[in-house]
Amino acid sequence: MDWIWFILIGLLAGFLAGAVVKGHGFGLIGNLIIGVIGALVGGFIFGLLGLPAENRIGEFISAFVGAVVLLLLIGFIKKKGA
């Protein structure tokens, strides 16, 4: 059941991150995938900082921050290569 929550939270985080980071999105499907991957990135970042997600809200914040960081990083790499 935790994996289902992980995917749902990642999808929501990717959708909202795509709305916040204008110009660096990858369309609806791309942003949703970025959100799921961003949930992993966010969990890693917050784990390094010693801030584990204690509940669903913490998991969402972690996933959202990870998705935003991932979108900005990918956007930076794309702009640098172009």
VOGU-3710 file (C-alpha; in Angstrom, 3 decimals, decimal comma):
1> mdwiwfilig> 0,000/0,000/0,000  2,917/2,348/0,642  4,002/2,118/-3,005  0,569/3,264/-4,139  0,784/6,293/-1,837  4,326/6,960/-3,040  3,185/7,014/-6,676  0,075/9,114/-5,967  2,054/11,668/-3,959  4,739/11,757/-6,662
11> llagflagav> 2,137/12,334/-9,379  0,549/15,207/-7,469  3,953/16,706/-6,656  5,011/16,516/-10,313  1,807/18,175/-11,467  2,206/21,052/-8,991  5,955/21,383/-9,609  5,260/21,728/-13,337  2,833/24,546/-12,555  5,312/26,305/-10,256
21> vkghgfglig> 8,393/25,942/-12,472  7,040/27,582/-15,599  9,024/27,104/-18,791  10,869/24,043/-17,497  8,005/21,567/-17,662  7,667/18,567/-19,925  3,927/18,440/-20,421  1,442/16,696/-18,180  2,748/13,134/-18,574  6,396/14,212/-18,383
31> nliigvigal> 5,788/16,258/-15,235  3,960/13,367/-13,597  6,924/11,088/-14,292  9,289/13,798/-13,015  7,158/13,938/-9,870  7,590/10,250/-9,139  11,340/10,468/-9,762  11,392/13,739/-7,802  9,880/11,915/-4,829  12,981/9,743/-4,765
41> vggfifgllg> 15,259/12,767/-5,154  13,410/14,667/-2,436  13,592/11,709/-0,074  17,337/11,516/-0,679  17,857/15,272/-0,161  15,749/15,417/2,981  17,454/12,260/4,282  20,861/13,894/3,862  19,600/16,891/5,820  18,308/14,647/8,593
51> lpaenrigef> 14,672/15,580/7,929  12,796/12,331/7,381  9,167/12,493/6,264  7,079/11,587/9,292  3,655/11,566/7,594  1,934/12,007/4,220  2,302/15,801/4,336  6,036/15,444/4,910  6,237/12,936/2,075  4,403/15,352/-0,217
61> isafvgavvl> 6,678/18,275/0,706  9,714/16,090/0,110  8,374/14,907/-3,254  7,424/18,441/-4,311  10,846/19,861/-3,453  12,535/16,952/-5,233  10,390/17,452/-8,339  11,112/21,197/-8,420  14,848/20,579/-8,014  14,748/17,947/-10,736
71> llligfikkk> 12,809/20,199/-13,147  15,215/23,084/-12,555  18,243/20,831/-12,991  16,938/19,309/-16,214  15,973/22,765/-17,500  19,463/24,054/-16,709  21,103/21,127/-18,488  18,846/21,559/-21,539  19,577/25,293/-21,704  23,322/24,718/-21,330
81> ga> 23,333/22,200/-24,185  21,312/24,384/-26,545
//
